């Protein structure tokens, strides 16, 4: 990847990453800009902070690929189970590929920045047919270890291992865990299905096509090995939405993903027909199918079942947007601000809506909160970089572009950097960046965000024909296409009314 970060911006990016979540984390920020904060001091203890936890799992052997995927998958499962069954604030998912991240001292230091009470660290290993977690629970304020232990279960009994880690937090917090939903219970008669499920889960948060397709194959294999594996079916539906969101834009590939997702989530709803998360996922799939009218009854059902669930608010706003009612969508997310702060997806919807109506400061601070919830969500850095450049915070914007490139896709960093180049009138550098990204093969393999950014750069360089070529690749059925007319980055551009099929079919192979 070409270097595009301005001098000193890497350090600023790290400072911004730590400080940007300060306000959302219950910290007292010292303002240094309209969007971010550069210095923070921890406020006195609060009841809210007492229930925050940071989880850091790592592979027992950093070079062992089995340990690495197991650490990522178990870290994600434990964080989600603790968040859902104890209703506490898990500030960072326990995902790591190297043993250094499990070091208690570094994890405690990070926990103090994030304002958490407890830090749960562990090393994960697979020993023969067993999964083992050597864990420690540390009080982030004092740095003292409160408990430790060794949890070991057969590979096929992952749910017991996750429950054991949840019990660590129930004892520490003095709370009682609720029963997990059927979609979260990891029961399978096949140990091989469990392993395949974990391999898929370790890749599901990627943003590149290759890793997401590996996750797709692993989850589908888990279902083939055990047709009753509901957790695998739910994750496959989630993965279908993620692929539709970030990597696939050809009609053929999108149709296959929608079919796979609906088939998978339908099996989950047969077990639990009133599961809000599963219903919301079905609504998202109907939106990607290009049929928002089918998602409207789901929104109505969710309003009755779970009006305060972030998934309800998010889907409600997305349906309004798909119908061309951005004003209604913004009203929905603003009215439920306290609810949306618990969901990174809902926050991203609100940030985009605020940016479009010109409230860049609010948009930037909403993105800060999104990054506080998940510091690895690359698109949040892309949009914060763009908003910061609009606010004149160019060095911070370059820093965010660098982070987006490392966490997500190299193209995102280059394209975001090009937009900032244009903002400082360095069009020569911007053209150099974008030229290799505007070839037919590059456009055909690009996802939604990639295409929008390409069009935005081309539009800012006053090459409307190139911008239109990028937008032509966006599927006519993509629910986000209707919103292009209100995209500030495409202002004054005549939007194409038709679509073209990519010359290279990027089918997923899902069934």
Buried (B, 14 or more C-beta within 10 A) or exposed (E): EEEBBBEEBBEBBEBBBBBBBBBBBBBBBEEBBBBBBBEBEBEEEEEEBEBBBBBBBBBBBBEBEBBBBBBBBBBBBBBBBBBBBBEBBBBBBBBBBEBEBBBBEBBBBBBBBBBBBBBBBBBBBBEEEBBBBBBBBBBBBEBEBEEBBEBBBBBBBBBBBBBBBBEBBBEBBEBEBEEBBBBBBBBBEBBBBBBBBBBBBBBBBBBBBEBBBBBBBBBBBBBEBBEBBBBBBBBBBBBBBBBBBBBBBBBBBBBBBBBBBBBBBBBBBEBBEEBBBBBBBBBBBBBBBBBBEBBBEBBEBBBEEBEEBBBBBBBBBBBBBBBBBBEBBBBBBBEBBEBBBBBBBBBBBBBBBBBBBEBBBBBBBBBBBBBBBBBBBBBBBBBBBBBBBBBEBBBBBBBBBBBBBBBBBBBBBBBBBBBBBBBEEBBEBBBBBBEEBBEEEBBBBBBBBBBBBBBBBBBBBEBBEBBBBBBBBBBEBBBBBBBBEBBEBBEEBEBBEEBEEBEEEBEBEBE
